[in-house]
């Protein structure tokens, strides 16, 4: 690995990245690592190995990795709700599910207007308890990360699950392959990555930004936030200062809230997703294609991510 763990593109990145910290390779052995979520009470991280249909667990106390559960419906993205329960996006199950405190599985969303979802990909929980998730078709496009199946819906949407009624609403319907998703710290903005270039090479890999409406349940028309200069933006997280940390083809890209690419953390593999963790939420965990990495930063992630 490089002696310099960062690429400084803007002086503002100096405040976020320590010059002496190094990228740590914690584990390797996945086919496609994704969907990290950190459990502070247990000081462990769970992450997906989608093609191998298993959910893995990294123990921060002894630096070991074990199988959390398998089979797991080719789970992809994960997050925690406000009660510390695991929210999972299942490719093969084609649902969003929740792992209850007793370990049982509850399906939260499976159909929209009577038709099966494509393959839920990534999710975020708003402070009101609503769950927002993306639903591209990767899990039904082949047998590799799910089950090959026909599309029942006309498109790939971003949805909201109401925390009280459980009703499912399509909140964004004009994206090609909505993927990573996160709110700004004050929840006034919603960011969504679009990886539609995997199905249409003329489609630019980008992240869009949407302003929340006054009802807190819908968004205004989106605008471009950033284009990728290396591969795809997949999963990402936003720190407490509003900086966006996204996976990309050459590592992790950091964007200032104004949309400026201010720095990069090179990683020797394609990155699929990231999350903040550690006892101070200042450790960025990175899912490379086959491996799990981490690096300490001079910022923190939100309490729930």
Residue, then its C-alpha position, 0 to 999 in steps of 0.5 A: x500500500x502507498x505510504x501516503x494514505x490520501x489524495x488531497x484535492x482540496x485544502x479542506x480535506x486536510x481537516x478530515x484525514x490524518x496524514x499518519x493513519x494508514x489503510x488497514x486490511x482487516x480480512x479477505x475472502x469474499x466474492x463481492x463484499x457489500x452492505x456494512x453496518x456497525x453495532x456499537x453495543x457489541x463493537x462489531x460490524x456485519x457485512x455481506x458477501x452477496x454471491x456466497x449468500x452469507x452475512x459476515x461479522x467482524x469483531x472489533x475487539x479481537x479482529x476476527x471474522x466469522x459467519x453471522x448467518x447463511x443462507x441469507x437471501x443474498x442480502x446486500x445493503x444494511x442499516x440499523x433502525x432507531x431500536x438497534x435492529x438490523x434492516x436488510x435489503x435482500x436480493x434473492x428474497x426481493x424484500x426489505x426485512x428486519x431482524x428482531x431482537x429475538x433473532x426472527x426475521x420480519x418482512x417489511x416490504x415485498x410488493x408495490x401495487x401488487x407486483x414484486x419488488x426487483x431486488x432491494x439494494x440499500x436503505x437508510x432510516x430517517x429519524x421519524x422511523x421511516x425506511x427509505x430504500x433503493x430497488x434496482x434490478x441487479x438481484x434478478x438480472x442473473x443467478x450470481x447475486x440472486x435468482x434470475x427472474x423477469x421484472x414485474x415493475x415498470x422501473x427501478x424506484x426509491x421507496x419509503x416505508x411508513x413507520x406506522x402503517x407500513x405502507x410503501x410509497x415510490x418517492x423517486x421514479x425517474x432514476x435508471x438504477x438507484x443504488x446508494x442512499x443517505x440523508x444529510x445530517x439535518x435530513x433536509x436533503x436526500x442523496x441517491x447514487x445512480x449506477x444505470x451505466x451498468x445497463x446503458x454505457x451512455x448513462x453517466x455514473x453519478x449521485x443526485x441530491x433531492x430536497x425534502x418537502x415540508x411533509x417529510x415524506x416526499x422530495x422535490x425534483x433532484x439535481x446532479x450532485x457529483x459525477x464519478x471519475x473512476x468507476x461507479x458510485x455505489x454505497x456511501x455515508x455522510x459524516x456529521x459535517x455533511x461530507x459525503x464519503x462514497x465508494x468508487x472504482x479506485x477507492x473512497x471519494x470524499x465530497x464537500x457538501x457543496x459538491x466539490x471532490x476534496x480528497x480520495x482514499x486509494x484502495x487496491x480494489x473496487x469499493x462497493x460500500x462504506x460505513x462509519x463505526x468504532x466507539x467514537x464513530x470515526x473509523x471508516x469501514x470499507x468493503x472492497x470487492x474481496x476484502x474488508x478495510x478500515x481507516x481512522x478519520x478526523x470526523x464522525x459518522x451519524x449515530x445510525x448508519 
